Amino acid sequence: MSGGYGDIPWDDIYAAGEHRDNWDRAEPAPELIELIEARGWPHGARALDLGCGTGSDARYLADNGFAVTGVDISERAIREAVERTSADSSIEWVRADACDLPLDDASQDLVVDGACLHHFTREQWDDYAREVARVLVPRGVLFVRGVSVKHRSDNVLRREWIERVFGSGDFRVESMRDFTLIGAGDREAPGLRAILVRT
Ligand SMILES: C[S@@+](CC[C@H](N)C(=O)[O-])C[C@H]1O[C@@H](n2cnc3c(N)ncnc32)[C@H](O)[C@@H]1O
C-alpha cells in the first residue's frame, strides 16, 4: 500500500505542508459537534474517524467520551496526529485504507468521515460502503461530509451516489443536506453532509 490512493499522493501533500493551506484545522468540524450534541451517544461508545488527517475530529470525539480509532492512509498524517495528541490519550491511530480496515466486524457505533470519501471514484464507493457496513453495529451511524463541487480530484460527494450506494441494502439515508464546509484559514466551500444508518 502506498501513501496515495488513486492518483493523490497523500504523503507528499502532507510532507509539503499543503494540508495546512487547504483543510487542516486545529478545531473539530462544527457539523460534527452539532451531530454529537444533538444525538448523544453513551460514554464509551466506539467511534472511527476515517481519513482522520491530523486528528482534530478524533480528539474531539475522545474528549467527549468515545473510544476512538483514527485511520488514515497517509503515514505522515498519522505521525502528525500522534504528535498533536497528548501522550495519555487513548486514541488508537492506524495507518490503513478505508476500504480495507484492520478492525473487527460490528466493532464501531459511529464512523465519521470528513472529506475522505469525496476523493473516491464511484467504484471505490462500493468498496468503502461494504467495509463501513462490516465494521458498524446494526443501527450504527456513518456521518459523511465533503465538498460538493470539483476541487483536488474529479470526485465529489454527490447526492445521486449517496442515494444509490447508501439508500438501500446495508444502509438507509437518514438525512442529507447542503452546508458550508470550513477549511484551513476559515476558507469556505459548498459541501454536502449525510447521516447514514446501518440497517
Ligand atoms: C481532505 S483530508 C481530510 C482530513 C481530516 N478528515 C480533516 O477533516 O482534517 C482527506 C484525508 O483522507 C485521507 N485518505 C485518502 N484516501 C484514503 C483512504 N483510502 N483511506 C484512508 N484515508 C484516506 C488522506 O490521507 C487525508 O488525510
The ligand as a Gaussian input file, in Angstrom:
#p B3LYP/6-31G(d) Opt

LIG

0 1
 C       -9.075000      16.365000       2.853000
 S       -8.232000      15.357000       4.032000
 C       -9.290000      15.499000       5.457000
 C       -8.606000      15.117000       6.741000
 C       -9.449000      15.240000       8.017000
 N      -10.634000      14.401000       7.974000
 C       -9.858000      16.666000       8.256000
 O      -11.053000      16.986000       8.148000
 O       -8.971000      17.477000       8.558000
 C       -8.582000      13.714000       3.434000
 C       -7.839000      12.645000       4.213000
 O       -8.228000      11.360000       3.740000
 C       -7.087000      10.522000       3.726000
 N       -7.350000       9.423000       2.782000
 C       -7.444000       9.498000       1.445000
 N       -7.695000       8.305000       0.923000
 C       -7.800000       7.437000       1.962000
 C       -8.062000       6.057000       2.073000
 N       -8.271000       5.303000       1.020000
 N       -8.091000       5.509000       3.310000
 C       -7.857000       6.262000       4.420000
 N       -7.603000       7.583000       4.370000
 C       -7.570000       8.160000       3.153000
 C       -5.950000      11.444000       3.311000
 O       -4.676000      10.963000       3.631000
 C       -6.322000      12.720000       4.062000
 O       -5.735000      12.754000       5.331000

